[in-house]
Amino acid sequence: MNPILALDFGRARIGAAISDQLQLLAHPVETIPANEQAPSRVAEIVREKKVDHVVAGLPKRMDGQIGSAATEVLQFVEKLRAILPCPVVTWDERLTTVAAHRALRDAGKKTRQTRGYVDQVAAQMILQSYLDRRATRRDAKSDR
């Protein structure tokens, strides 16, 4: 199996995380500046790592609605779909950045120290939740 790449979008930075070959565990990869070169950098990672598909975190509002941040992510996803050789799917990622900040703080990291890394951790959390859901669905199907 090829790995899965996840992205946590922000206005300044995009966190990237990748799964292992078995698609069971997520690992941070890098933080990409959110600029006009971001789509091409994602495409480079997809080619270098032979990515099966990309999971884009979609920051829905707490009521499940699509807000301005999610709209920006959907526009970026369309750019990626136009240039990537693999599928791009979205995944509800409400509060992952908050959870990433909390996890790093609990690990004794100060906010200033984690600025470039928190986006990778958020992407890792997005990907791990996506992988866990897929594994749960596979297990449920095999129990039938």
N, C-alpha and C positions, 0 to 999 in steps of 0.2 A: 504494500500500500504506500501511496505517497502522502506526505504530510499535508496538513490543513493550516492555512495562514489566517490569523484573525487581526483585525484592525480596530483600534479605539481612536475615534476621530475627535480632534479638538481644533479650535481656531488657530492655535499656535503650533501644536505638535500632534503627530499621529503615532500612537504606540502600536508596535507590531509584536505578535507572539506566534509561535509555530508549534505544531504537535510533533510528537515522535512518529516514527514510521508505522507504529501500530495504531495510531490515532487514539491513544489513551491519555497521554499527559501533555500539558501545555507548558511551553518554556518561553521566556521573553527573548526577543530578537534584537530590536533596535527602536530608537525613537527617530521618526522622520519629520523634518520641518514641514509644516503645512503651508506649502507654497506651490508655485506652478510646476515644479519638478516632482512633486509628490507622486502623481500617477506613474511617471516613468520609473521612479525608485521602487514602487510597489511591483511594477512589471519585472524589474530586474530581480527582485527577491523571488518572485514566482518562478522565473526561469532558472535561477541559480539553485533553488531548493526543490525544483520539480514539483510544485504545489498542485495538489489535487483540486482544491477549490478554496475560495476566500470567504471568510465570514466577517461581515462588517457590522460592528456594533451600532444599533439604532437606538438613540436616546429618546425614547418615548416619554411623554409626560406621565406623571403618576396616575392619571385617569386613563392612560392608554392611548391618548390622542397624539397625533403627529404635530409637533411644534416647529419653531424655526430652526432649532439645532438639528432635528431629525430631517427636515427638508434639505438642509445643507448636506447632510450625509447622503441622502438619496441622490442628490445631484452628483456628488463625488462617485457614488456607486455606478451611476450611468456612465461616467467617464471611464471608470475601470472596466466595465463590461465591454466598452467599445475597443479597448486595447489588449485585454487579457485573453489568453488562450484557454482559460478555465472558467467555470461558473463563479459568480459572486452572489452570495446569499446574505440576507440581513438577519440579525439576531437581537432580540430585545435586551438592552443592556442597562436598564434603569439602575442607577446608584452604584455602578461598578467603580467609578472614579472615587466616590466617597469611600467605598469598601477598600480600595487600593490604598488611599491615604491612611485609613485606619490601620490596615495591616502593616504598612511601613512604620507608622508611629508606634504601634505595639512592638515592633522589632527594634525600637530604639532609634529610629532614623528621624532626623529633624526635617521639617518641610523644605527648607532651603536645600538640603542635601539630596532630596528625592525629586526635585523639579523635573529633571530629564528622564527619570526612571519610572515615575508614577504612571505614565501613559503605557509603558510596556507591561507593568503589573496589571493595569486595568484590562489591557488586551489579553493578557494571560488568563484573567478571571473570566472574561467573555468566552474565550476559547474553551476553558475547562468546563464551564457550564454547558456549552454546546456539545462537547464530547461526552459529558456525563449523560445528557439527555438522549443522545444517540445510543449510548450503551444501554440505558434503561429500556429504550424502545426495542432494541435487539433482544434483550433478555425477555421482555414481555412476549415477543413473537415466538421465541424458542420454547416458552412455557406452554404454549397452546397445543 
